[in-house]
Amino acid sequence: MKTLRKIIGYILILIGLLVIYLIIATAIAYIPVNKDQSQYEDQNLSIYILTNGVHTDIVVPYFNEIYDWRTYLDTTHTPGKLTSAKWVSFGWGDKGFYLQTPEWKDLKASVAFNAAFGLSESAMHVTYYNRMVQNEDCIEIKLNKQQYLQLCSFILNQFDIDNNELQLIDTDQNYGANDVFYNAKGTYNFFYTCNTWANNALKAAGLKACLFTLWDKGIFYHYKKPHHNNLNP
């Protein structure tokens, strides 16, 4: 009986620590970094942050005079063999979750456990678009050439690269006709989520971001009006 009480006590302590962590992590997300963008000149390039309500993607031009993602990415690898892409989004996350959970109803306890405790590999979800439409789930961010190069460098360095080639994942678990998956660096876990990654990408470019976040809402809080002054009117 004493042993059972100890086990229950330990479980309650762990649950309490988890709740405290989640509260702190949520609160910290509302603390901005790189809030003052007035130091940057010529912020006339556009990128987007995109959310599906849970997960944040970073969307950049597929190619322009500053950076050409066609050096590494080929749209014909998509199921739809898209050839007219103007934009490409990057979403880092748990490989098992990406490939084994097409919908929330398909989520397995083993996949969730492995993702939470960093027991799985990671993947980069790459999706191509012909155009971007700004709304509450897709927000435009303005940045300059230097910031853009820093952002692209950060993203590229998150891929597994062999002989200067990104490692495409051979799978039929695509989310649509215009997306693919690549092997990526790092490990998803309860302390470093897909949104933590996206937030760090913004930080790497000197863009406004959360001090720390687990959730997409933390990122979007700092970019939704009236908090953000870089949006086009």
PyRosetta script that sets phi, psi and omega in degrees:
from pyrosetta import init, pose_from_sequence

init()
pose = pose_from_sequence("MKTLRKIIGYILILIGLLVIYLIIATAIAYIPVNKDQSQYEDQNLSIYILTNGVHTDIVVPYFNEIYDWRTYLDTTHTPGKLTSAKWVSFGWGDKGFYLQTPEWKDLKASVAFNAAFGLSESAMHVTYYNRMVQNEDCIEIKLNKQQYLQLCSFILNQFDIDNNELQLIDTDQNYGANDVFYNAKGTYNFFYTCNTWANNALKAAGLKACLFTLWDKGIFYHYKKPHHNNLNP")
pose.set_psi(1, -41.3)
pose.set_omega(1, 179.3)
pose.set_phi(2, -64.0)
pose.set_psi(2, -39.4)
pose.set_omega(2, 178.6)
pose.set_phi(3, -61.5)
pose.set_psi(3, -42.8)
pose.set_omega(3, 178.8)
pose.set_phi(4, -62.3)
pose.set_psi(4, -41.4)
pose.set_omega(4, 179.1)
pose.set_phi(5, -63.8)
pose.set_psi(5, -39.6)
pose.set_omega(5, 178.0)
pose.set_phi(6, -63.3)
pose.set_psi(6, -43.5)
pose.set_omega(6, 179.2)
pose.set_phi(7, -61.3)
pose.set_psi(7, -46.0)
pose.set_omega(7, 178.4)
pose.set_phi(8, -61.6)
pose.set_psi(8, -40.7)
pose.set_omega(8, 178.9)
pose.set_phi(9, -61.8)
pose.set_psi(9, -43.6)
pose.set_omega(9, 178.3)
pose.set_phi(10, -63.4)
pose.set_psi(10, -40.8)
pose.set_omega(10, 179.1)
pose.set_phi(11, -62.5)
pose.set_psi(11, -43.1)
pose.set_omega(11, -180.0)
pose.set_phi(12, -65.4)
pose.set_psi(12, -37.1)
pose.set_omega(12, 177.7)
pose.set_phi(13, -64.5)
pose.set_psi(13, -44.8)
pose.set_omega(13, 179.2)
pose.set_phi(14, -61.9)
pose.set_psi(14, -42.2)
pose.set_omega(14, 178.4)
pose.set_phi(15, -62.9)
pose.set_psi(15, -41.7)
pose.set_omega(15, 178.9)
pose.set_phi(16, -62.4)
pose.set_psi(16, -43.2)
pose.set_omega(16, 178.3)
pose.set_phi(17, -64.8)
pose.set_psi(17, -38.0)
pose.set_omega(17, 178.5)
pose.set_phi(18, -64.0)
pose.set_psi(18, -43.6)
pose.set_omega(18, 179.4)
pose.set_phi(19, -62.8)
pose.set_psi(19, -43.3)
pose.set_omega(19, 178.9)
pose.set_phi(20, -61.9)
pose.set_psi(20, -43.9)
pose.set_omega(20, 178.7)
pose.set_phi(21, -59.6)
pose.set_psi(21, -45.4)
pose.set_omega(21, -179.0)
pose.set_phi(22, -64.4)
pose.set_psi(22, -38.2)
pose.set_omega(22, 178.8)
pose.set_phi(23, -65.4)
pose.set_psi(23, -46.4)
pose.set_omega(23, 179.9)
pose.set_phi(24, -64.1)
pose.set_psi(24, -45.0)
pose.set_omega(24, -179.1)
pose.set_phi(25, -61.5)
pose.set_psi(25, -38.3)
pose.set_omega(25, 179.0)
pose.set_phi(26, -68.7)
pose.set_psi(26, -40.9)
pose.set_omega(26, -179.4)
pose.set_phi(27, -66.5)
pose.set_psi(27, -42.2)
pose.set_omega(27, -178.4)
pose.set_phi(28, -63.2)
pose.set_psi(28, -27.8)
pose.set_omega(28, -178.6)
pose.set_phi(29, -61.5)
pose.set_psi(29, -22.0)
pose.set_omega(29, -178.5)
pose.set_phi(30, -90.7)
pose.set_psi(30, 2.7)
pose.set_omega(30, 175.1)
pose.set_phi(31, -93.6)
pose.set_psi(31, 118.3)
pose.set_omega(31, -175.7)
pose.set_phi(32, -85.1)
pose.set_psi(32, 151.8)
pose.set_omega(32, 166.8)
pose.set_phi(33, -123.2)
pose.set_psi(33, 155.8)
pose.set_omega(33, -177.6)
pose.set_phi(34, 54.9)
pose.set_psi(34, 36.9)
pose.set_omega(34, -176.9)
pose.set_phi(35, -65.1)
pose.set_psi(35, -39.4)
pose.set_omega(35, -177.5)
pose.set_phi(36, -85.7)
pose.set_psi(36, 108.2)
pose.set_omega(36, 179.1)
pose.set_phi(37, -99.3)
pose.set_psi(37, 4.2)
pose.set_omega(37, -176.5)
pose.set_phi(38, -67.6)
pose.set_psi(38, -18.5)
pose.set_omega(38, 179.4)
pose.set_phi(39, -72.6)
pose.set_psi(39, -16.2)
pose.set_omega(39, -176.8)
pose.set_phi(40, -96.0)
pose.set_psi(40, 133.1)
pose.set_omega(40, 177.8)
pose.set_phi(41, -102.7)
pose.set_psi(41, 161.2)
pose.set_omega(41, 174.1)
pose.set_phi(42, 56.1)
pose.set_psi(42, 44.7)
pose.set_omega(42, 176.2)
pose.set_phi(43, -82.9)
pose.set_psi(43, 73.9)
pose.set_omega(43, -176.3)
pose.set_phi(44, -115.9)
pose.set_psi(44, 9.5)
pose.set_omega(44, 174.6)
pose.set_phi(45, -97.6)
pose.set_psi(45, 149.9)
pose.set_omega(45, -177.1)
pose.set_phi(46, -115.7)
pose.set_psi(46, 136.2)
pose.set_omega(46, 165.1)
pose.set_phi(47, -131.2)
pose.set_psi(47, 176.0)
pose.set_omega(47, 178.7)
pose.set_phi(48, -136.3)
pose.set_psi(48, 151.6)
pose.set_omega(48, 164.2)
pose.set_phi(49, -108.1)
pose.set_psi(49, 136.1)
pose.set_omega(49, -172.6)
pose.set_phi(50, -131.0)
pose.set_psi(50, 133.6)
pose.set_omega(50, 178.4)
pose.set_phi(51, -128.3)
pose.set_psi(51, 147.7)
pose.set_omega(51, 172.1)
pose.set_phi(52, -100.2)
pose.set_psi(52, 12.7)
pose.set_omega(52, -178.6)
pose.set_phi(53, 103.6)
pose.set_psi(53, -12.4)
pose.set_omega(53, -179.8)
pose.set_phi(54, -135.1)
pose.set_psi(54, -41.1)
pose.set_omega(54, -167.9)
pose.set_phi(55, -118.4)
pose.set_psi(55, 136.0)
pose.set_omega(55, 180.0)
pose.set_phi(56, -100.7)
pose.set_psi(56, 131.5)
pose.set_omega(56, 172.3)
pose.set_phi(57, -110.4)
pose.set_psi(57, 149.7)
pose.set_omega(57, 171.8)
pose.set_phi(58, -103.1)
pose.set_psi(58, 125.7)
pose.set_omega(58, -176.5)
pose.set_phi(59, -113.8)
pose.set_psi(59, 128.2)
pose.set_omega(59, -179.2)
pose.set_phi(60, -132.1)
pose.set_psi(60, 164.7)
pose.set_omega(60, 174.7)
pose.set_phi(61, -59.9)
pose.set_psi(61, 139.4)
pose.set_omega(61, 178.5)
pose.set_phi(62, -63.5)
pose.set_psi(62, -35.4)
pose.set_omega(62, 174.5)
pose.set_phi(63, -159.0)
pose.set_psi(63, 148.5)
pose.set_omega(63, 170.3)
pose.set_phi(64, -157.2)
pose.set_psi(64, -171.9)
pose.set_omega(64, -175.4)
pose.set_phi(65, -71.7)
pose.set_psi(65, -12.4)
pose.set_omega(65, -177.4)
pose.set_phi(66, -96.5)
pose.set_psi(66, -40.3)
pose.set_omega(66, -177.1)
pose.set_phi(67, -148.6)
pose.set_psi(67, 133.3)
pose.set_omega(67, -176.5)
pose.set_phi(68, -119.3)
pose.set_psi(68, 103.1)
pose.set_omega(68, -179.7)
pose.set_phi(69, -71.5)
pose.set_psi(69, -11.0)
pose.set_omega(69, 177.4)
pose.set_phi(70, -65.2)
pose.set_psi(70, -16.1)
pose.set_omega(70, 175.6)
pose.set_phi(71, -63.2)
pose.set_psi(71, -30.6)
pose.set_omega(71, -175.2)
pose.set_phi(72, -117.0)
pose.set_psi(72, -27.3)
pose.set_omega(72, -173.4)
pose.set_phi(73, -114.3)
pose.set_psi(73, 141.0)
pose.set_omega(73, -179.8)
pose.set_phi(74, -126.1)
pose.set_psi(74, 115.1)
pose.set_omega(74, -176.8)
pose.set_phi(75, -65.5)
pose.set_psi(75, -20.1)
pose.set_omega(75, -179.7)
pose.set_phi(76, -72.7)
pose.set_psi(76, -6.4)
pose.set_omega(76, 174.4)
pose.set_phi(77, -77.5)
pose.set_psi(77, -11.1)
pose.set_omega(77, 178.9)
pose.set_phi(78, -75.9)
pose.set_psi(78, 155.5)
pose.set_omega(78, 177.3)
pose.set_phi(79, -56.5)
pose.set_psi(79, -35.4)
pose.set_omega(79, -178.3)
pose.set_phi(80, -85.4)
pose.set_psi(80, -2.9)
pose.set_omega(80, 179.7)
pose.set_phi(81, 52.9)
pose.set_psi(81, 42.6)
pose.set_omega(81, -177.3)
pose.set_phi(82, -59.2)
pose.set_psi(82, 135.4)
pose.set_omega(82, -179.9)
pose.set_phi(83, -122.6)
pose.set_psi(83, -1.9)
pose.set_omega(83, -174.0)
pose.set_phi(84, -115.7)
pose.set_psi(84, 22.9)
pose.set_omega(84, -175.5)
pose.set_phi(85, -66.0)
pose.set_psi(85, 137.5)
pose.set_omega(85, 175.1)
pose.set_phi(86, -110.8)
pose.set_psi(86, -22.5)
pose.set_omega(86, -176.3)
pose.set_phi(87, -133.1)
pose.set_psi(87, 152.6)
pose.set_omega(87, 177.0)
pose.set_phi(88, -138.0)
pose.set_psi(88, 135.6)
pose.set_omega(88, 179.5)
pose.set_phi(89, -109.8)
pose.set_psi(89, 149.9)
pose.set_omega(89, -180.0)
pose.set_phi(90, -125.3)
pose.set_psi(90, 127.1)
pose.set_omega(90, 176.5)
pose.set_phi(91, -134.5)
pose.set_psi(91, 112.4)
pose.set_omega(91, -179.9)
pose.set_phi(92, -85.8)
pose.set_psi(92, 145.3)
pose.set_omega(92, 178.0)
pose.set_phi(93, -175.1)
pose.set_psi(93, -172.6)
pose.set_omega(93, -179.0)
pose.set_phi(94, -73.5)
pose.set_psi(94, 128.6)
pose.set_omega(94, -176.3)
pose.set_phi(95, -63.7)
pose.set_psi(95, -44.1)
pose.set_omega(95, 179.6)
pose.set_phi(96, -62.2)
pose.set_psi(96, -41.6)
pose.set_omega(96, 179.3)
pose.set_phi(97, -65.1)
pose.set_psi(97, -45.1)
pose.set_omega(97, -179.1)
pose.set_phi(98, -59.4)
pose.set_psi(98, -45.3)
pose.set_omega(98, -170.2)
pose.set_phi(99, -91.8)
pose.set_psi(99, -16.7)
pose.set_omega(99, -176.5)
pose.set_phi(100, -114.6)
pose.set_psi(100, 1.5)
pose.set_omega(100, -177.5)
pose.set_phi(101, -132.8)
pose.set_psi(101, 73.6)
pose.set_omega(101, 179.4)
pose.set_phi(102, -62.8)
pose.set_psi(102, -30.2)
pose.set_omega(102, 176.1)
pose.set_phi(103, -137.7)
pose.set_psi(103, 158.9)
pose.set_omega(103, -177.7)
pose.set_phi(104, -58.3)
pose.set_psi(104, -32.7)
pose.set_omega(104, -179.2)
pose.set_phi(105, -67.0)
pose.set_psi(105, -16.1)
pose.set_omega(105, -179.4)
pose.set_phi(106, -91.9)
pose.set_psi(106, -0.9)
pose.set_omega(106, -176.2)
pose.set_phi(107, -65.9)
pose.set_psi(107, 127.0)
pose.set_omega(107, 178.3)
pose.set_phi(108, -99.1)
pose.set_psi(108, 147.6)
pose.set_omega(108, -180.0)
pose.set_phi(109, -59.5)
pose.set_psi(109, -38.5)
pose.set_omega(109, -178.9)
pose.set_phi(110, -65.3)
pose.set_psi(110, -38.7)
pose.set_omega(110, 178.9)
pose.set_phi(111, -66.3)
pose.set_psi(111, -44.8)
pose.set_omega(111, 179.4)
pose.set_phi(112, -62.8)
pose.set_psi(112, -41.8)
pose.set_omega(112, -179.6)
pose.set_phi(113, -64.6)
pose.set_psi(113, -47.1)
pose.set_omega(113, -179.6)
pose.set_phi(114, -62.1)
pose.set_psi(114, -39.5)
pose.set_omega(114, -179.9)
pose.set_phi(115, -67.8)
pose.set_psi(115, -44.3)
pose.set_omega(115, -176.7)
pose.set_phi(116, -63.6)
pose.set_psi(116, -34.3)
pose.set_omega(116, -174.3)
pose.set_phi(117, -109.0)
pose.set_psi(117, 19.4)
pose.set_omega(117, 172.4)
pose.set_phi(118, 65.7)
pose.set_psi(118, 34.5)
pose.set_omega(118, -176.9)
pose.set_phi(119, -100.9)
pose.set_psi(119, 7.7)
pose.set_omega(119, -178.7)
pose.set_phi(120, -123.5)
pose.set_psi(120, 167.7)
pose.set_omega(120, 175.5)
pose.set_phi(121, -83.5)
pose.set_psi(121, 172.1)
pose.set_omega(121, 179.3)
pose.set_phi(122, -113.1)
pose.set_psi(122, 164.2)
pose.set_omega(122, -179.8)
pose.set_phi(123, -144.5)
pose.set_psi(123, 156.7)
pose.set_omega(123, 173.9)
pose.set_phi(124, -108.9)
pose.set_psi(124, 122.5)
pose.set_omega(124, 176.8)
pose.set_phi(125, -92.1)
pose.set_psi(125, 119.2)
pose.set_omega(125, -176.9)
pose.set_phi(126, -114.5)
pose.set_psi(126, 123.7)
pose.set_omega(126, -178.2)
pose.set_phi(127, -127.8)
pose.set_psi(127, 138.8)
pose.set_omega(127, -178.0)
pose.set_phi(128, -105.7)
pose.set_psi(128, 145.3)
pose.set_omega(128, 179.7)
pose.set_phi(129, -135.0)
pose.set_psi(129, 149.2)
pose.set_omega(129, 174.3)
pose.set_phi(130, -82.1)
pose.set_psi(130, -32.2)
pose.set_omega(130, 179.7)
pose.set_phi(131, -155.3)
pose.set_psi(131, 160.1)
pose.set_omega(131, 177.2)
pose.set_phi(132, -116.8)
pose.set_psi(132, 138.6)
pose.set_omega(132, 178.8)
pose.set_phi(133, -119.5)
pose.set_psi(133, 119.5)
pose.set_omega(133, -176.8)
pose.set_phi(134, -75.9)
pose.set_psi(134, 131.9)
pose.set_omega(134, 173.9)
pose.set_phi(135, -154.9)
pose.set_psi(135, -167.4)
pose.set_omega(135, -175.5)
pose.set_phi(136, -66.8)
pose.set_psi(136, -19.7)
pose.set_omega(136, 178.8)
pose.set_phi(137, -103.6)
pose.set_psi(137, 0.8)
pose.set_omega(137, -178.9)
pose.set_phi(138, -145.0)
pose.set_psi(138, 101.6)
pose.set_omega(138, -171.3)
pose.set_phi(139, -113.9)
pose.set_psi(139, 132.5)
pose.set_omega(139, 179.1)
pose.set_phi(140, -79.9)
pose.set_psi(140, 140.5)
pose.set_omega(140, 175.6)
pose.set_phi(141, -126.2)
pose.set_psi(141, 134.7)
pose.set_omega(141, 177.8)
pose.set_phi(142, -97.5)
pose.set_psi(142, 139.0)
pose.set_omega(142, 179.0)
pose.set_phi(143, -150.9)
pose.set_psi(143, 166.6)
pose.set_omega(143, -179.7)
pose.set_phi(144, -98.7)
pose.set_psi(144, -178.5)
pose.set_omega(144, -174.4)
pose.set_phi(145, -61.0)
pose.set_psi(145, -45.7)
pose.set_omega(145, -178.8)
pose.set_phi(146, -62.2)
pose.set_psi(146, -45.0)
pose.set_omega(146, 178.7)
pose.set_phi(147, -62.5)
pose.set_psi(147, -39.7)
pose.set_omega(147, -179.1)
pose.set_phi(148, -64.7)
pose.set_psi(148, -42.5)
pose.set_omega(148, 178.8)
pose.set_phi(149, -64.4)
pose.set_psi(149, -38.2)
pose.set_omega(149, 177.6)
pose.set_phi(150, -64.8)
pose.set_psi(150, -39.3)
pose.set_omega(150, 178.6)
pose.set_phi(151, -65.2)
pose.set_psi(151, -48.9)
pose.set_omega(151, -178.8)
pose.set_phi(152, -63.3)
pose.set_psi(152, -37.5)
pose.set_omega(152, 177.7)
pose.set_phi(153, -63.6)
pose.set_psi(153, -42.3)
pose.set_omega(153, 178.1)
pose.set_phi(154, -60.9)
pose.set_psi(154, -47.2)
pose.set_omega(154, -177.9)
pose.set_phi(155, -62.6)
pose.set_psi(155, -47.9)
pose.set_omega(155, -178.3)
pose.set_phi(156, -59.1)
pose.set_psi(156, -38.8)
pose.set_omega(156, -177.7)
pose.set_phi(157, -71.2)
pose.set_psi(157, -6.6)
pose.set_omega(157, 177.9)
pose.set_phi(158, -89.3)
pose.set_psi(158, -9.4)
pose.set_omega(158, 178.3)
pose.set_phi(159, -84.9)
pose.set_psi(159, 150.0)
pose.set_omega(159, 164.8)
pose.set_phi(160, -75.8)
pose.set_psi(160, 123.1)
pose.set_omega(160, -176.3)
pose.set_phi(161, -122.7)
pose.set_psi(161, 130.9)
pose.set_omega(161, 178.0)
pose.set_phi(162, -130.6)
pose.set_psi(162, 122.2)
pose.set_omega(162, -177.5)
pose.set_phi(163, 54.2)
pose.set_psi(163, 42.0)
pose.set_omega(163, 177.9)
pose.set_phi(164, 65.1)
pose.set_psi(164, 20.8)
pose.set_omega(164, 177.9)
pose.set_phi(165, -123.0)
pose.set_psi(165, 137.9)
pose.set_omega(165, 175.3)
pose.set_phi(166, -73.5)
pose.set_psi(166, 147.7)
pose.set_omega(166, -173.9)
pose.set_phi(167, -94.1)
pose.set_psi(167, 96.3)
pose.set_omega(167, -178.9)
pose.set_phi(168, -68.2)
pose.set_psi(168, 136.6)
pose.set_omega(168, 177.5)
pose.set_phi(169, -90.6)
pose.set_psi(169, 123.8)
pose.set_omega(169, 179.9)
pose.set_phi(170, -81.5)
pose.set_psi(170, 102.6)
pose.set_omega(170, -177.1)
pose.set_phi(171, -151.5)
pose.set_psi(171, 156.3)
pose.set_omega(171, 173.8)
pose.set_phi(172, -107.8)
pose.set_psi(172, 13.9)
pose.set_omega(172, -178.9)
pose.set_phi(173, -92.0)
pose.set_psi(173, 39.8)
pose.set_omega(173, 177.3)
pose.set_phi(174, -69.0)
pose.set_psi(174, 155.1)
pose.set_omega(174, 179.5)
pose.set_phi(175, -84.8)
pose.set_psi(175, -17.9)
pose.set_omega(175, -178.8)
pose.set_phi(176, -166.4)
pose.set_psi(176, -162.1)
pose.set_omega(176, -177.0)
pose.set_phi(177, -83.9)
pose.set_psi(177, -14.2)
pose.set_omega(177, -170.2)
pose.set_phi(178, -122.4)
pose.set_psi(178, 29.9)
pose.set_omega(178, -179.2)
pose.set_phi(179, -134.4)
pose.set_psi(179, 157.5)
pose.set_omega(179, 177.5)
pose.set_phi(180, -145.1)
pose.set_psi(180, 171.0)
pose.set_omega(180, 177.4)
pose.set_phi(181, -124.2)
pose.set_psi(181, 145.1)
pose.set_omega(181, 175.3)
pose.set_phi(182, -127.9)
pose.set_psi(182, 151.4)
pose.set_omega(182, 172.8)
pose.set_phi(183, -66.4)
pose.set_psi(183, 142.9)
pose.set_omega(183, -176.5)
pose.set_phi(184, -132.5)
pose.set_psi(184, 166.1)
pose.set_omega(184, 177.5)
pose.set_phi(185, -85.8)
pose.set_psi(185, 163.0)
pose.set_omega(185, 174.4)
pose.set_phi(186, 86.8)
pose.set_psi(186, 173.1)
pose.set_omega(186, -178.3)
pose.set_phi(187, -132.5)
pose.set_psi(187, 125.5)
pose.set_omega(187, 173.9)
pose.set_phi(188, -70.0)
pose.set_psi(188, 138.5)
pose.set_omega(188, 174.9)
pose.set_phi(189, -159.1)
pose.set_psi(189, -178.1)
pose.set_omega(189, -174.6)
pose.set_phi(190, -66.9)
pose.set_psi(190, -14.1)
pose.set_omega(190, -179.4)
pose.set_phi(191, -109.3)
pose.set_psi(191, -5.3)
pose.set_omega(191, -180.0)
pose.set_phi(192, -145.9)
pose.set_psi(192, 97.3)
pose.set_omega(192, -175.5)
pose.set_phi(193, -101.8)
pose.set_psi(193, -179.7)
pose.set_omega(193, 177.0)
pose.set_phi(194, -58.9)
pose.set_psi(194, -35.3)
pose.set_omega(194, -179.9)
pose.set_phi(195, -76.4)
pose.set_psi(195, -31.7)
pose.set_omega(195, 172.8)
pose.set_phi(196, -60.5)
pose.set_psi(196, -42.5)
pose.set_omega(196, 179.1)
pose.set_phi(197, -61.8)
pose.set_psi(197, -49.2)
pose.set_omega(197, -179.1)
pose.set_phi(198, -61.5)
pose.set_psi(198, -39.7)
pose.set_omega(198, 178.0)
pose.set_phi(199, -63.2)
pose.set_psi(199, -40.3)
pose.set_omega(199, 177.9)
pose.set_phi(200, -66.7)
pose.set_psi(200, -31.6)
pose.set_omega(200, 175.9)
pose.set_phi(201, -63.1)
pose.set_psi(201, -43.2)
pose.set_omega(201, 177.9)
pose.set_phi(202, -64.6)
pose.set_psi(202, -41.7)
pose.set_omega(202, 177.7)
pose.set_phi(203, -59.8)
pose.set_psi(203, -42.1)
pose.set_omega(203, -178.0)
pose.set_phi(204, -60.8)
pose.set_psi(204, -27.1)
pose.set_omega(204, 179.6)
pose.set_phi(205, -93.2)
pose.set_psi(205, 4.4)
pose.set_omega(205, -178.3)
pose.set_phi(206, 71.9)
pose.set_psi(206, 19.8)
pose.set_omega(206, 179.9)
pose.set_phi(207, -90.8)
pose.set_psi(207, 160.2)
pose.set_omega(207, 179.7)
pose.set_phi(208, -60.9)
pose.set_psi(208, 137.3)
pose.set_omega(208, -176.6)
pose.set_phi(209, -156.1)
pose.set_psi(209, 177.3)
pose.set_omega(209, 174.9)
pose.set_phi(210, -81.6)
pose.set_psi(210, 153.0)
pose.set_omega(210, 170.4)
pose.set_phi(211, -58.5)
pose.set_psi(211, -40.8)
pose.set_omega(211, 175.0)
pose.set_phi(212, -165.3)
pose.set_psi(212, 145.1)
pose.set_omega(212, 176.1)
pose.set_phi(213, -153.4)
pose.set_psi(213, 149.6)
pose.set_omega(213, 170.3)
pose.set_phi(214, -104.0)
pose.set_psi(214, -18.1)
pose.set_omega(214, -168.8)
pose.set_phi(215, -116.3)
pose.set_psi(215, 154.4)
pose.set_omega(215, 175.5)
pose.set_phi(216, -67.3)
pose.set_psi(216, -31.8)
pose.set_omega(216, -176.8)
pose.set_phi(217, -62.2)
pose.set_psi(217, -31.8)
pose.set_omega(217, 177.4)
pose.set_phi(218, -62.8)
pose.set_psi(218, -44.3)
pose.set_omega(218, 179.3)
pose.set_phi(219, -64.1)
pose.set_psi(219, -48.9)
pose.set_omega(219, -174.2)
pose.set_phi(220, -69.6)
pose.set_psi(220, -25.0)
pose.set_omega(220, 177.5)
pose.set_phi(221, -57.0)
pose.set_psi(221, -39.9)
pose.set_omega(221, -175.3)
pose.set_phi(222, -79.9)
pose.set_psi(222, -8.6)
pose.set_omega(222, -177.8)
pose.set_phi(223, -116.1)
pose.set_psi(223, -7.3)
pose.set_omega(223, 177.5)
pose.set_phi(224, -86.0)
pose.set_psi(224, 140.5)
pose.set_omega(224, 178.7)
pose.set_phi(225, -57.3)
pose.set_psi(225, 144.8)
pose.set_omega(225, 5.1)
pose.set_phi(226, -92.4)
pose.set_psi(226, 13.6)
pose.set_omega(226, -173.8)
pose.set_phi(227, -75.8)
pose.set_psi(227, -23.1)
pose.set_omega(227, -171.8)
pose.set_phi(228, -113.9)
pose.set_psi(228, 129.4)
pose.set_omega(228, -177.3)
pose.set_phi(229, -110.4)
pose.set_psi(229, 13.4)
pose.set_omega(229, 179.0)
pose.set_phi(230, -101.7)
pose.set_psi(230, -0.5)
pose.set_omega(230, -179.0)
pose.set_phi(231, -77.3)
pose.set_psi(231, 149.1)
pose.set_omega(231, 173.2)
pose.set_phi(232, -67.6)
pose.set_psi(232, 141.2)
pose.set_omega(232, 178.8)
pose.set_phi(233, -68.3)
pose.dump_pdb("model.pdb")
